[in-house]
Amino acid sequence: MSRSNGPQFKTWFSRLVLLSTLCASPLVSADSSCPMLASYYNRHMAIIAGTAWGWTDSASPTPIQTSAVQVGVGKDVYYTLLANGELTALVDGTKETMTLMKGVSRFAAGDSGVFAIDSARTLWHIRHAEQPRRIAENVSAAAIGDGTDYYVTTSGELFAHGKGHRGQFGDGHDRLTPTSQFLPVASDVNDVKAHTGHALYLSHSGEVMGTGGNIYGPLSRHGLGDKATHWGRIFTDATAIATGASHSAAIRKDGSLWVWGKGYAIEPEHFRDQVTCVAAGSSATIALLGDDSLWQWNSGEEPHRILLIQ
């Protein structure tokens, strides 16, 4: 892909109906601990044996795409990144998928559109039907929250942009007003996840740090009952993180899953073992185990296994 010409991006006149649907829908997604799962509100996706499956609530999953390497969800949209680098979208009520961008290595979807990182580690912003816009270079991870966006550079610097009314910047300056520019807010960051007014980041040493809104405890005791305006330590020895609307999760090296927030204890508690991936939605959580089995549960309920039927 030629960087001087931008990413390959194509639209079809016959797909204007699909585009208009995308523009009308809030493209908000939750963040998973790995590319194989996605969850937001009552919508979920999972990749099993290269096929992307999608479902809502506790319905039976439906195959969406083959050759999938990452999935993401919006309120009315299923996103799939294919092995050839195509980022596609399938909107409820339609049968045809649309290619949003080519040459993508990973992506994040959210309130302001889609963040796509290409093979050269350039970060692009795709806002609805607009052509992708270059945001930053040397980017290793990105997340889009509820009005606040984040990206991590290859040197571990975390940048944030957008609303700050719930303390989403966490930069120690009690910045609560929005900004139109990306500002550095933390360092030594390996990954970042964001949701409804709060964010988590994972440091290179395995510390889970959080900031922002914390009415129900997705940041554990840090700012509990209102909000935190600076990053605070929540958990240690983690290898992956995920956060939903009001609860969060982390996986340790030994495969143990730890959860906290609404429907769970305020302090991180051990939930189960042999977990390879987890994603959090509104009340629901989904997880992949080491035997490739897929599980789902609502806060306060016992997990049940999801069976995939072709």
Secondary structure as the mmCIF struct_conf table of DSSP 4:
data_model
#
loop_
_struct_conf.conf_type_id
_struct_conf.id
_struct_conf.beg_label_comp_id
_struct_conf.beg_label_asym_id
_struct_conf.beg_label_seq_id
_struct_conf.end_label_comp_id
_struct_conf.end_label_asym_id
_struct_conf.end_label_seq_id
BEND BEND1 ARG A 3 ARG A 3
TURN_TY1_P TURN_TY1_P1 SER A 4 ASN A 5
BEND BEND2 PRO A 7 PRO A 7
HELX_RH_3T_P HELX_RH_3T_P1 PHE A 13 ARG A 15
HELX_RH_AL_P HELX_RH_AL_P1 LEU A 16 ALA A 24
BEND BEND3 SER A 25 SER A 25
STRN STRN1 ASP A 31 SER A 32
BEND BEND4 SER A 33 CYS A 34
TURN_TY1_P TURN_TY1_P2 PRO A 35 MET A 36
STRN STRN2 LEU A 37 TYR A 40
TURN_TY1_P TURN_TY1_P3 TYR A 41 ASN A 42
STRN STRN3 ARG A 43 ILE A 48
TURN_TY1_P TURN_TY1_P4 ALA A 49 GLY A 50
STRN STRN4 THR A 51 THR A 56
TURN_TY1_P TURN_TY1_P5 ASP A 57 SER A 58
BEND BEND5 ALA A 59 ALA A 59
HELX_LH_PP_P HELX_LH_PP_P1 SER A 60 PRO A 61
STRN STRN5 THR A 62 GLN A 65
BEND BEND6 THR A 66 SER A 67
STRN STRN6 ALA A 68 VAL A 73
BEND BEND7 LYS A 75 ASP A 76
STRN STRN7 VAL A 77 LEU A 82
TURN_TY1_P TURN_TY1_P6 ALA A 83 ASN A 84
BEND BEND8 GLY A 85 GLY A 85
STRN STRN8 LEU A 87 VAL A 91
TURN_TY1_P TURN_TY1_P7 ASP A 92 GLY A 93
STRN STRN9 MET A 98 MET A 101
BEND BEND9 LYS A 102 GLY A 103
STRN STRN10 VAL A 104 GLY A 110
TURN_TY1_P TURN_TY1_P8 ASP A 111 SER A 112
STRN STRN11 GLY A 113 ASP A 118
TURN_TY1_P TURN_TY1_P9 SER A 119 ALA A 120
STRN STRN12 LEU A 123 ILE A 126
TURN_TY1_P TURN_TY1_P10 HIS A 128 ALA A 129
BEND BEND10 GLU A 130 GLU A 130
HELX_LH_PP_P HELX_LH_PP_P2 GLN A 131 PRO A 132
STRN STRN13 ARG A 133 ALA A 136
BEND BEND11 GLU A 137 ASN A 138
STRN STRN14 VAL A 139 ILE A 144
BEND BEND12 ASP A 146 GLY A 147
STRN STRN15 THR A 148 THR A 153
TURN_TY1_P TURN_TY1_P11 THR A 154 SER A 155
BEND BEND13 GLY A 156 GLY A 156
STRN STRN16 LEU A 158 GLY A 162
TURN_TY1_P TURN_TY1_P12 HIS A 165 ARG A 166
BEND BEND14 GLY A 167 GLY A 167
TURN_TY1_P TURN_TY1_P13 GLN A 168 PHE A 169
STRN STRN17 ASP A 171 ASP A 171
BEND BEND15 GLY A 172 HIS A 173
BEND BEND16 THR A 177 THR A 177
STRN STRN18 THR A 179 ALA A 186
BEND BEND17 SER A 187 ASP A 188
STRN STRN19 VAL A 189 ALA A 194
BEND BEND18 THR A 196 GLY A 197
STRN STRN20 HIS A 198 SER A 203
TURN_TY1_P TURN_TY1_P14 HIS A 204 SER A 205
BEND BEND19 GLY A 206 GLY A 206
STRN STRN21 VAL A 208 GLY A 213
BEND BEND20 ILE A 215 GLY A 217
TURN_TY1_P TURN_TY1_P15 PRO A 218 GLY A 225
BEND BEND21 ASP A 226 ASP A 226
STRN STRN22 LYS A 227 PHE A 235
BEND BEND22 ASP A 237 ASP A 237
STRN STRN23 ALA A 238 THR A 243
BEND BEND23 ALA A 245 SER A 246
STRN STRN24 HIS A 247 ARG A 252
TURN_TY1_P TURN_TY1_P16 LYS A 253 ASP A 254
STRN STRN25 LEU A 257 GLY A 261
TURN_TY1_P TURN_TY1_P17 LYS A 262 GLY A 263
BEND BEND24 TYR A 264 TYR A 264
BEND BEND25 ILE A 266 GLU A 267
STRN STRN26 GLU A 269 ARG A 272
BEND BEND26 ASP A 273 GLN A 274
STRN STRN27 VAL A 275 ALA A 280
BEND BEND27 SER A 282 SER A 283
STRN STRN28 ALA A 284 LEU A 289
TURN_TY1_P TURN_TY1_P18 GLY A 290 ASP A 291
BEND BEND28 ASP A 292 ASP A 292
STRN STRN29 LEU A 294 ASN A 298
TURN_TY1_P TURN_TY1_P19 SER A 299 GLY A 300
BEND BEND29 GLU A 301 GLU A 301
STRN STRN30 HIS A 304 ILE A 306
HELX_LH_PP_P HELX_LH_PP_P3 LEU A 307 LEU A 308
#
